[in-house]
């Protein structure tokens, strides 16, 4: 499955679940319960990025990973995220790993819209597909602000869709740019 098909399927899921989420389960933050102070979750992450490197190599890249977070209800929440992906061309292959610490909070007026800031580090490697000769490799730091929409499926399962921009300090490759992210989180919301 290519990246454009995956992106199209993600958009279709967003539209279908948006109708259900409009009348779906109530989040803890919307209900403001007494005695339930902790919220958190864990789940898989799919991320879209556009990558470019030397020798006109680049393209659309899908990164897969995991994220978990926790915190007190109505306070900013801390979390960890890890994503990895490979972009393969005819002669070259690009590997990317990114890990970071997240800080997120919902906008007080609407618990289904959140902001997130991620600060982390990563490494990359561009090598030939057949011989494994490394053309370039390195590590970098990155910062990614993001706006997220929360679509509750049940009381303990939510979909989050995010749009952000990655600022990366990588040299020799271009990782900086638009980031689209989808998460299926299980936990207490």
C-alpha positions in Angstrom: 0.0 0.0 0.0 1.5 3.3 -1.0 1.5 6.5 1.1 -1.2 8.3 -0.9 -3.6 5.4 -0.5 -2.8 5.3 3.2 -3.4 9.0 3.5 -6.7 8.7 1.6 -7.9 5.8 3.9 -6.9 7.9 7.0 -9.0 10.8 5.7 -12.0 8.5 5.0 -11.8 7.1 8.6 -11.6 10.7 9.9 -14.8 11.6 8.1 -16.7 8.5 9.1 -15.7 8.7 12.7 -16.4 12.5 12.9 -20.1 11.7 12.5 -20.1 9.2 15.2 -17.9 11.3 17.5 -20.3 14.3 17.3 -22.8 12.3 19.4 -20.3 9.8 20.9 -19.2 9.1 24.4 -18.6 11.9 26.9 -14.9 12.5 27.8 -14.0 12.8 31.5 -12.9 16.4 31.0 -16.3 17.3 29.6 -18.1 15.6 32.5 -15.7 17.0 35.2 -16.2 14.0 37.6 -15.2 14.2 41.3 -12.5 11.9 42.6 -11.1 10.9 39.1 -7.9 12.7 38.9 -5.8 10.7 36.5 -6.0 10.4 32.8 -3.7 8.6 30.4 -3.4 6.2 27.5 -1.2 4.2 25.2 -1.5 3.2 21.6 0.0 3.0 18.0 0.9 6.0 16.0 1.0 6.5 12.2 2.8 9.7 11.0 3.2 11.2 7.5 6.3 13.2 6.6 8.0 14.3 3.4 11.7 13.6 3.2 14.5 14.7 0.9 18.2 13.9 0.8 21.2 14.1 -1.5 21.1 12.8 -5.1 17.5 14.0 -5.5 16.3 11.2 -3.2 13.1 11.8 -1.3 9.4 11.4 -1.2 6.5 10.7 1.1 7.3 8.6 4.2 5.1 6.8 6.6 6.4 6.4 10.1 5.0 3.8 12.6 5.4 4.0 16.3 3.9 4.1 19.8 2.9 6.8 22.2 1.9 6.9 25.8 1.0 9.7 28.2 -0.5 10.4 31.6 -1.3 13.2 33.9 -3.8 14.8 36.2 -7.2 15.7 34.8 -7.4 19.4 33.7 -3.6 19.8 33.9 -1.0 19.4 31.1 0.0 15.8 30.5 3.4 14.4 29.8 4.2 11.6 27.4 6.7 9.7 25.3 6.6 9.0 21.6 8.7 6.9 19.3 8.4 6.5 15.5 10.4 4.8 12.9 10.2 4.4 9.1 12.0 3.5 5.9 11.7 5.1 2.5 13.0 2.8 -0.3 13.9 3.9 -3.7 15.5 2.1 -6.7 19.1 2.5 -5.5 18.9 4.1 -2.0 17.1 3.4 1.3 16.5 6.0 4.0 15.9 5.0 7.6 14.5 7.4 10.2 14.0 7.0 13.9 12.5 9.8 16.1 11.8 9.8 19.9 10.6 12.6 22.0 9.0 13.9 25.2 5.5 15.4 24.7 3.6 18.0 26.7 -0.1 18.4 25.8 -3.3 20.0 27.1 -6.8 20.6 25.8 -8.2 23.9 25.2 -10.5 24.6 28.2 -13.5 25.5 26.1 -13.4 22.2 24.1 -11.9 19.0 25.4 -12.0 17.5 21.8 -9.3 20.0 20.6 -5.8 19.8 22.0 -2.4 21.3 21.5 0.8 19.3 21.8 4.5 20.2 21.8 7.1 17.5 21.3 10.9 17.9 21.8 13.1 15.0 21.0 16.0 13.5 19.1 16.5 11.1 16.3 18.9 9.5 13.8 18.9 8.9 10.1 20.8 6.8 7.7 20.9 6.9 3.9 22.4 3.8 2.3 22.5 1.9 -0.9 19.8 -0.7 -1.3 22.0 -3.5 -2.6 25.4 -3.1 -1.1 24.5 -1.4 2.2 27.1 1.4 1.6 26.2 4.3 3.9 26.0 7.5 2.0 25.2 9.7 5.0 24.1 9.3 8.5 23.6 11.4 11.6 21.6 12.4 14.5 19.4 15.5 15.1 17.1 17.3 17.5 13.6 18.2 16.6 10.7 20.3 17.9 7.1 19.8 16.8 4.1 21.9 17.7 0.8 20.3 16.8 -3.0 20.8 16.9 -5.1 17.7 17.5 -8.7 16.6 17.2 -10.0 14.0 19.6 -12.6 11.6 18.4 -13.9 9.3 21.2 -15.0 5.9 20.0 -15.8 4.5 23.5 -15.1 5.6 27.1 -11.7 4.0 26.8 -10.7 4.3 23.1 -10.1 7.5 21.2 -8.7 8.5 17.8 -6.5 11.5 17.7 -5.7 13.3 14.4 -3.0 15.9 14.4 -1.5 18.5 12.1 1.9 20.1 13.0 5.2 21.3 11.7 8.5 19.6 12.5 11.5 21.8 13.1 14.6 19.6 12.7 18.3 20.3 13.1 19.4 17.6 10.6 22.2 18.3 8.1 22.5 16.7 4.7 18.8 15.7 4.7 15.5 17.6 4.9 13.2 16.3 7.7 11.7 19.7 8.5 8.2 20.2 7.3 4.5 19.4 7.6 3.6 16.4 9.8 0.3 14.6 9.8 -0.4 12.1 12.6 -3.1 9.6 13.6 -3.2 7.8 16.9 -5.5 5.1 18.3 -5.2 5.4 22.1 -6.5 3.1 24.8 -6.8 4.3 28.4 -8.8 6.6 30.6 -10.1 9.7 28.9 
